Amino acid sequence: MYRVMSNTALSREKIMLTPVASILDTNAIILEGDRYLDEGLRLMQERNSRCILVSHLGEVMGLISETDILFKVAQENRSPHKVKLREIMTTPVVAVHTQTTFEQALAIMNRRKVRQLMVHAYSAVLGIVTKDDLINKINSLMSQLESSGQTK
C-alpha cells in the first residue's frame, strides 16, 4: 500500500531533508584552551557569534556557549581576564557532517541536549550550526511555501 502525501507534506519533508551545509556559519571562532575568556568574548562580539570552539594543539576539544559563560563565569562573579577557556568548556563537542539533514541535526541536538553542532568534513572544522539557526531557516522556508500557495 502506498501512502499519498499532499504537496504540503512533501514540501515539509523536503525542507527537513536539507543538508546543514546550507546554513553553516563558517565564521566559527576557534581558540586554544589556554587563552583567556576576555579574548573569546571580544571575538564573539566582533563576529556576532554565540559560541567558541576550544582546541588543544589544533584539535577541537570543547565548546563554550553564551550559557556556559553566564553560569560558569558571570553567576560565579569570575573575571573573564582570569578564566582560561579550558576551565569552562563543555566536552565533548557534538559534531556532524555537512550532509546531515535538518531533521537529523535537530534529533541529535534534542537527544544530546545541545544547541550547537560543529560541522566537519574529514578532519577539517567547517563551522557551526545552531538550533536557533535551524529553526529560523525552517520557519523561513515554510513561510515561503505558504506565500507561494504550495501549502493550500
Phi and psi restraints in degrees (value plus and minus 20) as a CYANA .aco file:
   2 TYR   PHI    -120.4   -80.4
   2 TYR   PSI     123.0   163.0
   3 ARG   PHI    -115.8   -75.8
   3 ARG   PSI     107.8   147.8
   4 VAL   PHI    -111.0   -71.0
   4 VAL   PSI     107.8   147.8
   5 MET   PHI    -131.6   -91.6
   5 MET   PSI     123.9   163.9
   6 SER   PHI     -94.6   -54.6
   6 SER   PSI     147.2   187.2
   7 ASN   PHI     -79.6   -39.6
   7 ASN   PSI     -55.5   -15.5
   8 THR   PHI     -83.0   -43.0
   8 THR   PSI     -68.5   -28.5
   9 ALA   PHI     -83.3   -43.3
   9 ALA   PSI     -62.2   -22.2
  10 LEU   PHI     -82.6   -42.6
  10 LEU   PSI     -60.9   -20.9
  11 SER   PHI     -88.2   -48.2
  11 SER   PSI     -62.3   -22.3
  12 ARG   PHI     -83.0   -43.0
  12 ARG   PSI     -63.2   -23.2
  13 GLU   PHI     -81.2   -41.2
  13 GLU   PSI     -62.1   -22.1
  14 LYS   PHI     -83.8   -43.8
  14 LYS   PSI     -61.0   -21.0
  15 ILE   PHI     -80.5   -40.5
  15 ILE   PSI     -65.4   -25.4
  16 MET   PHI     -89.0   -49.0
  16 MET   PSI     -36.4     3.6
  17 LEU   PHI    -112.7   -72.7
  17 LEU   PSI     -15.8    24.2
  18 THR   PHI     -86.8   -46.8
  18 THR   PSI     115.1   155.1
  19 PRO   PHI     -93.5   -53.5
  19 PRO   PSI     127.3   167.3
  20 VAL   PHI     -82.7   -42.7
  20 VAL   PSI     -41.6    -1.6
  21 ALA   PHI     -76.5   -36.5
  21 ALA   PSI     -45.1    -5.1
  22 SER   PHI     -91.2   -51.2
  22 SER   PSI     -37.5     2.5
  23 ILE   PHI    -147.3  -107.3
  23 ILE   PSI      -1.5    38.5
  24 LEU   PHI     -82.9   -42.9
  24 LEU   PSI     110.3   150.3
  25 ASP   PHI    -109.3   -69.3
  25 ASP   PSI      82.9   122.9
  26 THR   PHI    -104.8   -64.8
  26 THR   PSI     -19.0    21.0
  27 ASN   PHI    -116.1   -76.1
  27 ASN   PSI      18.0    58.0
  28 ALA   PHI     -85.6   -45.6
  28 ALA   PSI     124.7   164.7
  29 ILE   PHI    -113.0   -73.0
  29 ILE   PSI     103.8   143.8
  30 ILE   PHI    -144.7  -104.7
  30 ILE   PSI      99.4   139.4
  31 LEU   PHI    -150.2  -110.2
  31 LEU   PSI     128.7   168.7
  32 GLU   PHI     -86.5   -46.5
  32 GLU   PSI     126.2   166.2
  33 GLY   PHI     -83.3   -43.3
  33 GLY   PSI     -40.0     0.0
  34 ASP   PHI    -107.3   -67.3
  34 ASP   PSI     -17.5    22.5
  35 ARG   PHI     -98.7   -58.7
  35 ARG   PSI     140.8   180.8
  36 TYR   PHI    -113.7   -73.7
  36 TYR   PSI     133.0   173.0
  37 LEU   PHI     -79.6   -39.6
  37 LEU   PSI     -54.4   -14.4
  38 ASP   PHI     -79.4   -39.4
  38 ASP   PSI     -55.4   -15.4
  39 GLU   PHI     -86.0   -46.0
  39 GLU   PSI     -62.2   -22.2
  40 GLY   PHI     -83.3   -43.3
  40 GLY   PSI     -61.3   -21.3
  41 LEU   PHI     -83.1   -43.1
  41 LEU   PSI     -60.7   -20.7
  42 ARG   PHI     -81.5   -41.5
  42 ARG   PSI     -64.7   -24.7
  43 LEU   PHI     -87.3   -47.3
  43 LEU   PSI     -58.2   -18.2
  44 MET   PHI     -79.8   -39.8
  44 MET   PSI     -62.2   -22.2
  45 GLN   PHI     -88.4   -48.4
  45 GLN   PSI     -65.7   -25.7
  46 GLU   PHI     -79.7   -39.7
  46 GLU   PSI     -60.2   -20.2
  47 ARG   PHI    -118.7   -78.7
  47 ARG   PSI     -16.9    23.1
  48 ASN   PHI      32.1    72.1
  48 ASN   PSI      30.0    70.0
  49 SER   PHI    -127.7   -87.7
  49 SER   PSI     136.5   176.5
  50 ARG   PHI    -129.6   -89.6
  50 ARG   PSI     -18.6    21.4
  51 CYS   PHI    -177.8  -137.8
  51 CYS   PSI     145.7   185.7
  52 ILE   PHI    -148.7  -108.7
  52 ILE   PSI     112.6   152.6
  53 LEU   PHI    -107.8   -67.8
  53 LEU   PSI     112.7   152.7
  54 VAL   PHI    -128.0   -88.0
  54 VAL   PSI     109.1   149.1
  55 SER   PHI    -137.8   -97.8
  55 SER   PSI     143.7   183.7
  56 HIS   PHI    -157.7  -117.7
  56 HIS   PSI      97.4   137.4
  57 LEU   PHI      34.4    74.4
  57 LEU   PSI      18.8    58.8
  58 GLY   PHI      66.9   106.9
  58 GLY   PSI     -27.3    12.7
  59 GLU   PHI    -123.3   -83.3
  59 GLU   PSI     108.9   148.9
  60 VAL   PHI     -87.7   -47.7
  60 VAL   PSI     105.0   145.0
  61 MET   PHI    -135.8   -95.8
  61 MET   PSI     -41.3    -1.3
  62 GLY   PHI    -180.6  -140.6
  62 GLY   PSI     157.5   197.5
  63 LEU   PHI    -160.1  -120.1
  63 LEU   PSI     120.7   160.7
  64 ILE   PHI    -139.2   -99.2
  64 ILE   PSI     103.2   143.2
  65 SER   PHI    -124.4   -84.4
  65 SER   PSI     150.2   190.2
  66 GLU   PHI     -77.5   -37.5
  66 GLU   PSI     -55.8   -15.8
  67 THR   PHI     -84.9   -44.9
  67 THR   PSI     -61.8   -21.8
  68 ASP   PHI     -78.4   -38.4
  68 ASP   PSI     -64.8   -24.8
  69 ILE   PHI     -83.0   -43.0
  69 ILE   PSI     -63.1   -23.1
  70 LEU   PHI     -81.1   -41.1
  70 LEU   PSI     -70.4   -30.4
  71 PHE   PHI    -105.1   -65.1
  71 PHE   PSI     -51.7   -11.7
  72 LYS   PHI    -115.9   -75.9
  72 LYS   PSI     -31.9     8.1
  73 VAL   PHI    -144.9  -104.9
  73 VAL   PSI     -84.0   -44.0
  74 ALA   PHI     -81.4   -41.4
  74 ALA   PSI     -69.0   -29.0
  75 GLN   PHI     -84.7   -44.7
  75 GLN   PSI     -48.3    -8.3
  76 GLU   PHI    -115.4   -75.4
  76 GLU   PSI     -10.7    29.3
  77 ASN   PHI      33.8    73.8
  77 ASN   PSI      18.7    58.7
  78 ARG   PHI    -108.7   -68.7
  78 ARG   PSI     129.9   169.9
  79 SER   PHI    -109.6   -69.6
  79 SER   PSI     103.6   143.6
  80 PRO   PHI     -77.0   -37.0
  80 PRO   PSI     -47.3    -7.3
  81 HIS   PHI    -102.7   -62.7
  81 HIS   PSI     -20.1    19.9
  82 LYS   PHI    -135.2   -95.2
  82 LYS   PSI     -24.9    15.1
  83 VAL   PHI    -121.0   -81.0
  83 VAL   PSI     100.9   140.9
  84 LYS   PHI    -101.2   -61.2
  84 LYS   PSI     125.3   165.3
  85 LEU   PHI     -76.7   -36.7
  85 LEU   PSI     -60.7   -20.7
  86 ARG   PHI     -82.7   -42.7
  86 ARG   PSI     -41.8    -1.8
  87 GLU   PHI     -92.7   -52.7
  87 GLU   PSI     -45.8    -5.8
  88 ILE   PHI    -140.7  -100.7
  88 ILE   PSI     -18.6    21.4
  89 MET   PHI     -89.3   -49.3
  89 MET   PSI     131.3   171.3
  90 THR   PHI    -117.5   -77.5
  90 THR   PSI     113.5   153.5
  91 THR   PHI    -150.6  -110.6
  91 THR   PSI     135.8   175.8
  92 PRO   PHI     -98.2   -58.2
  92 PRO   PSI     146.0   186.0
  93 VAL   PHI    -100.6   -60.6
  93 VAL   PSI     111.6   151.6
  94 VAL   PHI    -107.2   -67.2
  94 VAL   PSI     103.6   143.6
  95 ALA   PHI    -142.6  -102.6
  95 ALA   PSI     127.9   167.9
  96 VAL   PHI    -153.9  -113.9
  96 VAL   PSI     144.4   184.4
  97 HIS   PHI    -107.5   -67.5
  97 HIS   PSI     141.0   181.0
  98 THR   PHI     -78.4   -38.4
  98 THR   PSI     -49.2    -9.2
  99 GLN   PHI    -108.5   -68.5
  99 GLN   PSI     -18.1    21.9
 100 THR   PHI     -79.8   -39.8
 100 THR   PSI     112.6   152.6
 101 THR   PHI    -101.2   -61.2
 101 THR   PSI     143.6   183.6
 102 PHE   PHI     -73.9   -33.9
 102 PHE   PSI     -66.3   -26.3
 103 GLU   PHI     -80.0   -40.0
 103 GLU   PSI     -66.5   -26.5
 104 GLN   PHI     -84.3   -44.3
 104 GLN   PSI     -62.6   -22.6
 105 ALA   PHI     -81.7   -41.7
 105 ALA   PSI     -65.5   -25.5
 106 LEU   PHI     -83.5   -43.5
 106 LEU   PSI     -59.3   -19.3
 107 ALA   PHI     -83.9   -43.9
 107 ALA   PSI     -62.4   -22.4
 108 ILE   PHI     -83.3   -43.3
 108 ILE   PSI     -64.9   -24.9
 109 MET   PHI     -80.4   -40.4
 109 MET   PSI     -64.3   -24.3
 110 ASN   PHI     -86.4   -46.4
 110 ASN   PSI     -63.6   -23.6
 111 ARG   PHI     -86.3   -46.3
 111 ARG   PSI     -60.8   -20.8
 112 ARG   PHI    -111.6   -71.6
 112 ARG   PSI     -23.5    16.5
 113 LYS   PHI      36.8    76.8
 113 LYS   PSI      30.3    70.3
 114 VAL   PHI    -146.8  -106.8
 114 VAL   PSI     141.5   181.5
 115 ARG   PHI    -135.3   -95.3
 115 ARG   PSI     -24.4    15.6
 116 GLN   PHI    -154.2  -114.2
 116 GLN   PSI     125.6   165.6
 117 LEU   PHI    -146.9  -106.9
 117 LEU   PSI     116.6   156.6
 118 MET   PHI    -102.3   -62.3
 118 MET   PSI     116.9   156.9
 119 VAL   PHI    -128.9   -88.9
 119 VAL   PSI     112.1   152.1
 120 HIS   PHI    -156.6  -116.6
 120 HIS   PSI     141.9   181.9
 121 ALA   PHI    -153.4  -113.4
 121 ALA   PSI      96.2   136.2
 122 TYR   PHI      39.5    79.5
 122 TYR   PSI    -138.8   -98.8
 123 SER   PHI    -124.5   -84.5
 123 SER   PSI     -15.0    25.0
 124 ALA   PHI    -115.0   -75.0
 124 ALA   PSI     111.1   151.1
 125 VAL   PHI     -98.0   -58.0
 125 VAL   PSI     104.0   144.0
 126 LEU   PHI    -120.5   -80.5
 126 LEU   PSI     -46.0    -6.0
 127 GLY   PHI     139.9   179.9
 127 GLY   PSI    -180.7  -140.7
 128 ILE   PHI    -148.9  -108.9
 128 ILE   PSI     123.5   163.5
 129 VAL   PHI    -143.7  -103.7
 129 VAL   PSI     110.5   150.5
 130 THR   PHI    -127.7   -87.7
 130 THR   PSI     138.3   178.3
 131 LYS   PHI     -80.6   -40.6
 131 LYS   PSI     -62.1   -22.1
 132 ASP   PHI     -80.2   -40.2
 132 ASP   PSI     -63.4   -23.4
 133 ASP   PHI     -81.3   -41.3
 133 ASP   PSI     -63.1   -23.1
 134 LEU   PHI     -81.4   -41.4
 134 LEU   PSI     -69.2   -29.2
 135 ILE   PHI     -83.8   -43.8
 135 ILE   PSI     -62.9   -22.9
 136 ASN   PHI     -81.6   -41.6
 136 ASN   PSI     -61.4   -21.4
 137 LYS   PHI     -88.5   -48.5
 137 LYS   PSI     -61.9   -21.9
 138 ILE   PHI     -81.7   -41.7
 138 ILE   PSI     -66.6   -26.6
 139 ASN   PHI     -81.4   -41.4
 139 ASN   PSI     -61.3   -21.3
 140 SER   PHI     -82.8   -42.8
 140 SER   PSI     -65.8   -25.8
 141 LEU   PHI     -86.1   -46.1
 141 LEU   PSI     -58.1   -18.1
 142 MET   PHI     -85.6   -45.6
 142 MET   PSI     -59.2   -19.2
 143 SER   PHI     -82.8   -42.8
 143 SER   PSI     -60.5   -20.5
 144 GLN   PHI     -82.3   -42.3
 144 GLN   PSI     -59.7   -19.7
 145 LEU   PHI     -82.9   -42.9
 145 LEU   PSI     -65.4   -25.4
 146 GLU   PHI     -83.6   -43.6
 146 GLU   PSI     -61.5   -21.5
 147 SER   PHI     -92.8   -52.8
 147 SER   PSI     -42.9    -2.9
 148 SER   PHI    -106.1   -66.1
 148 SER   PSI     -23.8    16.2
 149 GLY   PHI      64.7   104.7
 149 GLY   PSI     -12.2    27.8
 150 GLN   PHI     -97.3   -57.3
 150 GLN   PSI     -31.7     8.3
 151 THR   PHI    -123.4   -83.4
 151 THR   PSI     -11.0    29.0
